Amino acid sequence: MSRDQLLEYTKYDYLESDDRVVDVHIKNLRKKLDNFESDLKILTVRGLGYRALYEENF
């Protein structure tokens, strides 16, 4: 999912947004997932956006 798609999906105000707002939220989500030792990982797909991956033995 691209940054634009994430912003649109969350109905975030484009006029007030910075391209990095999504990156900051993704970083925080990754940190929280790591703290819970979750099997869900958020991967960066260069040039496209992000991808969620669930694996039991990542």
PyMOL Python script that loads the backbone (N, CA, C, O; Angstrom):
from pymol import cmd

cmd.read_pdbstr("""\
ATOM      1  N   MET A   1       0.849  -1.157   0.000  1.00  0.00           N
ATOM      2  CA  MET A   1       0.000   0.000   0.000  1.00  0.00           C
ATOM      3  C   MET A   1       0.904   1.231   0.000  1.00  0.00           C
ATOM      4  O   MET A   1       1.851   1.299   0.783  1.00  0.00           O
ATOM      5  N   SER A   2       0.632   2.177  -0.843  1.00  0.00           N
ATOM      6  CA  SER A   2       1.472   3.375  -0.944  1.00  0.00           C
ATOM      7  C   SER A   2       1.141   4.386   0.158  1.00  0.00           C
ATOM      8  O   SER A   2       0.110   4.279   0.822  1.00  0.00           O
ATOM      9  N   ARG A   3       2.025   5.364   0.342  1.00  0.00           N
ATOM     10  CA  ARG A   3       1.761   6.433   1.319  1.00  0.00           C
ATOM     11  C   ARG A   3       0.455   7.145   0.998  1.00  0.00           C
ATOM     12  O   ARG A   3      -0.357   7.395   1.889  1.00  0.00           O
ATOM     13  N   ASP A   4       0.253   7.471  -0.278  1.00  0.00           N
ATOM     14  CA  ASP A   4      -0.972   8.169  -0.672  1.00  0.00           C
ATOM     15  C   ASP A   4      -2.211   7.346  -0.353  1.00  0.00           C
ATOM     16  O   ASP A   4      -3.215   7.886   0.111  1.00  0.00           O
ATOM     17  N   GLN A   5      -2.145   6.044  -0.599  1.00  0.00           N
ATOM     18  CA  GLN A   5      -3.280   5.176  -0.289  1.00  0.00           C
ATOM     19  C   GLN A   5      -3.536   5.137   1.213  1.00  0.00           C
ATOM     20  O   GLN A   5      -4.687   5.172   1.647  1.00  0.00           O
ATOM     21  N   LEU A   6      -2.476   5.064   2.005  1.00  0.00           N
ATOM     22  CA  LEU A   6      -2.642   5.062   3.459  1.00  0.00           C
ATOM     23  C   LEU A   6      -3.253   6.368   3.946  1.00  0.00           C
ATOM     24  O   LEU A   6      -4.143   6.358   4.797  1.00  0.00           O
ATOM     25  N   LEU A   7      -2.785   7.484   3.415  1.00  0.00           N
ATOM     26  CA  LEU A   7      -3.349   8.778   3.805  1.00  0.00           C
ATOM     27  C   LEU A   7      -4.809   8.885   3.396  1.00  0.00           C
ATOM     28  O   LEU A   7      -5.635   9.386   4.158  1.00  0.00           O
ATOM     29  N   GLU A   8      -5.128   8.416   2.199  1.00  0.00           N
ATOM     30  CA  GLU A   8      -6.512   8.462   1.723  1.00  0.00           C
ATOM     31  C   GLU A   8      -7.396   7.544   2.563  1.00  0.00           C
ATOM     32  O   GLU A   8      -8.509   7.916   2.936  1.00  0.00           O
ATOM     33  N   TYR A   9      -6.902   6.357   2.856  1.00  0.00           N
ATOM     34  CA  TYR A   9      -7.667   5.376   3.628  1.00  0.00           C
ATOM     35  C   TYR A   9      -7.993   5.899   5.021  1.00  0.00           C
ATOM     36  O   TYR A   9      -9.088   5.667   5.535  1.00  0.00           O
ATOM     37  N   THR A  10      -7.052   6.599   5.627  1.00  0.00           N
ATOM     38  CA  THR A  10      -7.262   7.122   6.976  1.00  0.00           C
ATOM     39  C   THR A  10      -7.937   8.487   6.956  1.00  0.00           C
ATOM     40  O   THR A  10      -8.220   9.060   8.009  1.00  0.00           O
ATOM     41  N   LYS A  11      -8.196   9.008   5.755  1.00  0.00           N
ATOM     42  CA  LYS A  11      -8.839  10.315   5.569  1.00  0.00           C
ATOM     43  C   LYS A  11      -8.035  11.439   6.219  1.00  0.00           C
ATOM     44  O   LYS A  11      -8.592  12.428   6.695  1.00  0.00           O
ATOM     45  N   TYR A  12      -6.722  11.267   6.229  1.00  0.00           N
ATOM     46  CA  TYR A  12      -5.820  12.277   6.774  1.00  0.00           C
ATOM     47  C   TYR A  12      -5.841  13.493   5.859  1.00  0.00           C
ATOM     48  O   TYR A  12      -5.877  13.338   4.639  1.00  0.00           O
ATOM     49  N   ASP A  13      -5.821  14.680   6.411  1.00  0.00           N
ATOM     50  CA  ASP A  13      -5.897  15.915   5.630  1.00  0.00           C
ATOM     51  C   ASP A  13      -4.610  16.114   4.836  1.00  0.00           C
ATOM     52  O   ASP A  13      -3.551  16.371   5.410  1.00  0.00           O
ATOM     53  N   TYR A  14      -4.708  15.993   3.519  1.00  0.00           N
ATOM     54  CA  TYR A  14      -3.547  16.121   2.647  1.00  0.00           C
ATOM     55  C   TYR A  14      -2.874  17.487   2.767  1.00  0.00           C
ATOM     56  O   TYR A  14      -1.651  17.585   2.664  1.00  0.00           O
ATOM     57  N   LEU A  15      -3.655  18.528   2.981  1.00  0.00           N
ATOM     58  CA  LEU A  15      -3.084  19.871   3.024  1.00  0.00           C
ATOM     59  C   LEU A  15      -2.156  20.050   4.222  1.00  0.00           C
ATOM     60  O   LEU A  15      -1.191  20.812   4.158  1.00  0.00           O
ATOM     61  N   GLU A  16      -2.444  19.360   5.294  1.00  0.00           N
ATOM     62  CA  GLU A  16      -1.631  19.499   6.495  1.00  0.00           C
ATOM     63  C   GLU A  16      -0.585  18.401   6.617  1.00  0.00           C
ATOM     64  O   GLU A  16       0.237  18.420   7.533  1.00  0.00           O
ATOM     65  N   SER A  17      -0.614  17.452   5.702  1.00  0.00           N
ATOM     66  CA  SER A  17       0.272  16.299   5.856  1.00  0.00           C
ATOM     67  C   SER A  17       1.627  16.529   5.215  1.00  0.00           C
ATOM     68  O   SER A  17       1.785  17.328   4.292  1.00  0.00           O
ATOM     69  N   ASP A  18       2.567  15.820   5.725  1.00  0.00           N
ATOM     70  CA  ASP A  18       3.922  15.778   5.206  1.00  0.00           C
ATOM     71  C   ASP A  18       4.126  14.347   4.724  1.00  0.00           C
ATOM     72  O   ASP A  18       3.536  13.420   5.278  1.00  0.00           O
ATOM     73  N   ASP A  19       4.946  14.158   3.710  1.00  0.00           N
ATOM     74  CA  ASP A  19       5.192  12.809   3.203  1.00  0.00           C
ATOM     75  C   ASP A  19       5.703  11.876   4.290  1.00  0.00           C
ATOM     76  O   ASP A  19       5.517  10.662   4.207  1.00  0.00           O
ATOM     77  N   ARG A  20       6.333  12.425   5.286  1.00  0.00           N
ATOM     78  CA  ARG A  20       6.945  11.594   6.325  1.00  0.00           C
ATOM     79  C   ARG A  20       5.978  11.196   7.433  1.00  0.00           C
ATOM     80  O   ARG A  20       6.333  10.375   8.279  1.00  0.00           O
ATOM     81  N   VAL A  21       4.771  11.750   7.456  1.00  0.00           N
ATOM     82  CA  VAL A  21       3.830  11.416   8.527  1.00  0.00           C
ATOM     83  C   VAL A  21       3.522   9.920   8.514  1.00  0.00           C
ATOM     84  O   VAL A  21       3.409   9.307   9.576  1.00  0.00           O
ATOM     85  N   VAL A  22       3.387   9.328   7.339  1.00  0.00           N
ATOM     86  CA  VAL A  22       3.129   7.890   7.243  1.00  0.00           C
ATOM     87  C   VAL A  22       4.346   7.113   7.731  1.00  0.00           C
ATOM     88  O   VAL A  22       4.204   6.123   8.449  1.00  0.00           O
ATOM     89  N   ASP A  23       5.534   7.552   7.349  1.00  0.00           N
ATOM     90  CA  ASP A  23       6.761   6.873   7.779  1.00  0.00           C
ATOM     91  C   ASP A  23       6.872   6.846   9.303  1.00  0.00           C
ATOM     92  O   ASP A  23       7.273   5.839   9.887  1.00  0.00           O
ATOM     93  N   VAL A  24       6.518   7.942   9.928  1.00  0.00           N
ATOM     94  CA  VAL A  24       6.585   8.023  11.389  1.00  0.00           C
ATOM     95  C   VAL A  24       5.595   7.046  12.018  1.00  0.00           C
ATOM     96  O   VAL A  24       5.930   6.357  12.981  1.00  0.00           O
ATOM     97  N   HIS A  25       4.389   6.984  11.482  1.00  0.00           N
ATOM     98  CA  HIS A  25       3.391   6.060  12.016  1.00  0.00           C
ATOM     99  C   HIS A  25       3.811   4.605  11.797  1.00  0.00           C
ATOM    100  O   HIS A  25       3.628   3.767  12.681  1.00  0.00           O
ATOM    101  N   ILE A  26       4.366   4.307  10.637  1.00  0.00           N
ATOM    102  CA  ILE A  26       4.842   2.951  10.359  1.00  0.00           C
ATOM    103  C   ILE A  26       5.966   2.581  11.329  1.00  0.00           C
ATOM    104  O   ILE A  26       6.001   1.468  11.854  1.00  0.00           O
ATOM    105  N   LYS A  27       6.873   3.515  11.559  1.00  0.00           N
ATOM    106  CA  LYS A  27       7.969   3.273  12.514  1.00  0.00           C
ATOM    107  C   LYS A  27       7.417   2.953  13.901  1.00  0.00           C
ATOM    108  O   LYS A  27       7.879   2.022  14.560  1.00  0.00           O
ATOM    109  N   ASN A  28       6.429   3.728  14.337  1.00  0.00           N
ATOM    110  CA  ASN A  28       5.829   3.496  15.652  1.00  0.00           C
ATOM    111  C   ASN A  28       5.096   2.159  15.712  1.00  0.00           C
ATOM    112  O   ASN A  28       5.163   1.459  16.723  1.00  0.00           O
ATOM    113  N   LEU A  29       4.398   1.803  14.636  1.00  0.00           N
ATOM    114  CA  LEU A  29       3.723   0.506  14.585  1.00  0.00           C
ATOM    115  C   LEU A  29       4.722  -0.639  14.654  1.00  0.00           C
ATOM    116  O   LEU A  29       4.509  -1.618  15.369  1.00  0.00           O
ATOM    117  N   ARG A  30       5.809  -0.511  13.910  1.00  0.00           N
ATOM    118  CA  ARG A  30       6.848  -1.551  13.936  1.00  0.00           C
ATOM    119  C   ARG A  30       7.413  -1.728  15.343  1.00  0.00           C
ATOM    120  O   ARG A  30       7.623  -2.852  15.799  1.00  0.00           O
ATOM    121  N   LYS A  31       7.657  -0.614  16.023  1.00  0.00           N
ATOM    122  CA  LYS A  31       8.203  -0.662  17.378  1.00  0.00           C
ATOM    123  C   LYS A  31       7.228  -1.366  18.325  1.00  0.00           C
ATOM    124  O   LYS A  31       7.636  -2.194  19.139  1.00  0.00           O
ATOM    125  N   LYS A  32       5.946  -1.037  18.216  1.00  0.00           N
ATOM    126  CA  LYS A  32       4.941  -1.672  19.070  1.00  0.00           C
ATOM    127  C   LYS A  32       4.822  -3.162  18.771  1.00  0.00           C
ATOM    128  O   LYS A  32       4.710  -3.976  19.688  1.00  0.00           O
ATOM    129  N   LEU A  33       4.846  -3.516  17.495  1.00  0.00           N
ATOM    130  CA  LEU A  33       4.779  -4.933  17.120  1.00  0.00           C
ATOM    131  C   LEU A  33       5.986  -5.693  17.659  1.00  0.00           C
ATOM    132  O   LEU A  33       5.848  -6.823  18.127  1.00  0.00           O
ATOM    133  N   ASP A  34       7.162  -5.083  17.598  1.00  0.00           N
ATOM    134  CA  ASP A  34       8.371  -5.718  18.135  1.00  0.00           C
ATOM    135  C   ASP A  34       8.280  -5.899  19.648  1.00  0.00           C
ATOM    136  O   ASP A  34       8.710  -6.921  20.182  1.00  0.00           O
ATOM    137  N   ASN A  35       7.719  -4.905  20.337  1.00  0.00           N
ATOM    138  CA  ASN A  35       7.580  -4.991  21.791  1.00  0.00           C
ATOM    139  C   ASN A  35       6.682  -6.148  22.208  1.00  0.00           C
ATOM    140  O   ASN A  35       6.881  -6.743  23.267  1.00  0.00           O
ATOM    141  N   PHE A  36       5.695  -6.466  21.378  1.00  0.00           N
ATOM    142  CA  PHE A  36       4.778  -7.567  21.669  1.00  0.00           C
ATOM    143  C   PHE A  36       5.244  -8.881  21.049  1.00  0.00           C
ATOM    144  O   PHE A  36       4.542  -9.891  21.117  1.00  0.00           O
ATOM    145  N   GLU A  37       6.427  -8.862  20.446  1.00  0.00           N
ATOM    146  CA  GLU A  37       6.972 -10.041  19.774  1.00  0.00           C
ATOM    147  C   GLU A  37       5.944 -10.633  18.819  1.00  0.00           C
ATOM    148  O   GLU A  37       5.744 -11.847  18.772  1.00  0.00           O
ATOM    149  N   SER A  38       5.307  -9.769  18.071  1.00  0.00           N
ATOM    150  CA  SER A  38       4.267 -10.158  17.123  1.00  0.00           C
ATOM    151  C   SER A  38       4.858 -10.844  15.901  1.00  0.00           C
ATOM    152  O   SER A  38       5.991 -10.573  15.504  1.00  0.00           O
ATOM    153  N   ASP A  39       4.073 -11.734  15.314  1.00  0.00           N
ATOM    154  CA  ASP A  39       4.469 -12.395  14.071  1.00  0.00           C
ATOM    155  C   ASP A  39       4.116 -11.548  12.853  1.00  0.00           C
ATOM    156  O   ASP A  39       4.442 -11.914  11.724  1.00  0.00           O
ATOM    157  N   LEU A  40       3.457 -10.428  13.076  1.00  0.00           N
ATOM    158  CA  LEU A  40       3.117  -9.516  11.988  1.00  0.00           C
ATOM    159  C   LEU A  40       4.274  -8.548  11.784  1.00  0.00           C
ATOM    160  O   LEU A  40       4.723  -7.899  12.729  1.00  0.00           O
ATOM    161  N   LYS A  41       4.745  -8.455  10.572  1.00  0.00           N
ATOM    162  CA  LYS A  41       5.834  -7.543  10.227  1.00  0.00           C
ATOM    163  C   LYS A  41       5.356  -6.596   9.137  1.00  0.00           C
ATOM    164  O   LYS A  41       4.586  -6.989   8.261  1.00  0.00           O
ATOM    165  N   ILE A  42       5.809  -5.365   9.191  1.00  0.00           N
ATOM    166  CA  ILE A  42       5.509  -4.389   8.149  1.00  0.00           C
ATOM    167  C   ILE A  42       6.800  -4.156   7.379  1.00  0.00           C
ATOM    168  O   ILE A  42       7.788  -3.667   7.927  1.00  0.00           O
ATOM    169  N   LEU A  43       6.775  -4.508   6.119  1.00  0.00           N
ATOM    170  CA  LEU A  43       7.950  -4.397   5.267  1.00  0.00           C
ATOM    171  C   LEU A  43       7.813  -3.204   4.338  1.00  0.00           C
ATOM    172  O   LEU A  43       6.709  -2.863   3.914  1.00  0.00           O
ATOM    173  N   THR A  44       8.927  -2.576   4.026  1.00  0.00           N
ATOM    174  CA  THR A  44       8.951  -1.501   3.044  1.00  0.00           C
ATOM    175  C   THR A  44       9.193  -2.112   1.676  1.00  0.00           C
ATOM    176  O   THR A  44      10.136  -2.879   1.483  1.00  0.00           O
ATOM    177  N   VAL A  45       8.337  -1.765   0.732  1.00  0.00           N
ATOM    178  CA  VAL A  45       8.511  -2.188  -0.655  1.00  0.00           C
ATOM    179  C   VAL A  45       8.989  -0.953  -1.402  1.00  0.00           C
ATOM    180  O   VAL A  45       8.203  -0.061  -1.723  1.00  0.00           O
ATOM    181  N   ARG A  46      10.274  -0.914  -1.670  1.00  0.00           N
ATOM    182  CA  ARG A  46      10.896   0.274  -2.252  1.00  0.00           C
ATOM    183  C   ARG A  46      10.189   0.713  -3.538  1.00  0.00           C
ATOM    184  O   ARG A  46       9.973  -0.083  -4.451  1.00  0.00           O
ATOM    185  N   GLY A  47       9.840   1.987  -3.584  1.00  0.00           N
ATOM    186  CA  GLY A  47       9.190   2.563  -4.749  1.00  0.00           C
ATOM    187  C   GLY A  47       7.693   2.328  -4.805  1.00  0.00           C
ATOM    188  O   GLY A  47       7.011   2.889  -5.663  1.00  0.00           O
ATOM    189  N   LEU A  48       7.167   1.496  -3.893  1.00  0.00           N
ATOM    190  CA  LEU A  48       5.736   1.193  -3.907  1.00  0.00           C
ATOM    191  C   LEU A  48       5.023   1.588  -2.624  1.00  0.00           C
ATOM    192  O   LEU A  48       3.961   2.208  -2.672  1.00  0.00           O
ATOM    193  N   GLY A  49       5.591   1.239  -1.485  1.00  0.00           N
ATOM    194  CA  GLY A  49       4.928   1.531  -0.222  1.00  0.00           C
ATOM    195  C   GLY A  49       5.270   0.502   0.834  1.00  0.00           C
ATOM    196  O   GLY A  49       6.443   0.248   1.106  1.00  0.00           O
ATOM    197  N   TYR A  50       4.243  -0.094   1.433  1.00  0.00           N
ATOM    198  CA  TYR A  50       4.437  -1.020   2.538  1.00  0.00           C
ATOM    199  C   TYR A  50       3.645  -2.296   2.303  1.00  0.00           C
ATOM    200  O   TYR A  50       2.684  -2.333   1.535  1.00  0.00           O
ATOM    201  N   ARG A  51       4.087  -3.342   2.999  1.00  0.00           N
ATOM    202  CA  ARG A  51       3.437  -4.636   2.894  1.00  0.00           C
ATOM    203  C   ARG A  51       3.437  -5.274   4.277  1.00  0.00           C
ATOM    204  O   ARG A  51       4.458  -5.278   4.965  1.00  0.00           O
ATOM    205  N   ALA A  52       2.296  -5.809   4.681  1.00  0.00           N
ATOM    206  CA  ALA A  52       2.211  -6.528   5.947  1.00  0.00           C
ATOM    207  C   ALA A  52       2.466  -8.000   5.675  1.00  0.00           C
ATOM    208  O   ALA A  52       1.940  -8.569   4.718  1.00  0.00           O
ATOM    209  N   LEU A  53       3.275  -8.609   6.524  1.00  0.00           N
ATOM    210  CA  LEU A  53       3.630 -10.013   6.361  1.00  0.00           C
ATOM    211  C   LEU A  53       3.456 -10.716   7.697  1.00  0.00           C
ATOM    212  O   LEU A  53       3.969 -10.271   8.724  1.00  0.00           O
ATOM    213  N   TYR A  54       2.730 -11.813   7.664  1.00  0.00           N
ATOM    214  CA  TYR A  54       2.532 -12.609   8.874  1.00  0.00           C
ATOM    215  C   TYR A  54       3.188 -13.962   8.682  1.00  0.00           C
ATOM    216  O   TYR A  54       2.841 -14.713   7.770  1.00  0.00           O
ATOM    217  N   GLU A  55       4.122 -14.259   9.537  1.00  0.00           N
ATOM    218  CA  GLU A  55       4.778 -15.561   9.521  1.00  0.00           C
ATOM    219  C   GLU A  55       5.030 -15.982  10.952  1.00  0.00           C
ATOM    220  O   GLU A  55       5.408 -15.172  11.798  1.00  0.00           O
ATOM    221  N   GLU A  56       4.816 -17.252  11.211  1.00  0.00           N
ATOM    222  CA  GLU A  56       5.028 -17.749  12.568  1.00  0.00           C
ATOM    223  C   GLU A  56       6.499 -17.754  12.948  1.00  0.00           C
ATOM    224  O   GLU A  56       6.844 -17.479  14.097  1.00  0.00           O
ATOM    225  N   ASN A  57       7.355 -18.059  12.007  1.00  0.00           N
ATOM    226  CA  ASN A  57       8.797 -18.092  12.285  1.00  0.00           C
ATOM    227  C   ASN A  57       9.513 -17.125  11.363  1.00  0.00           C
ATOM    228  O   ASN A  57      10.273 -17.544  10.490  1.00  0.00           O
ATOM    229  N   PHE A  58       9.282 -15.856  11.547  1.00  0.00           N
ATOM    230  CA  PHE A  58       9.845 -14.833  10.664  1.00  0.00           C
ATOM    231  C   PHE A  58      11.339 -14.818  10.767  1.00  0.00           C
ATOM    232  O   PHE A  58      11.996 -14.022  10.096  1.00  0.00           O
TER     233      PHE A  58
END
""", "prot")
cmd.dss("prot")
cmd.show_as("cartoon", "prot")
cmd.util.cbc("prot")
cmd.orient("prot")
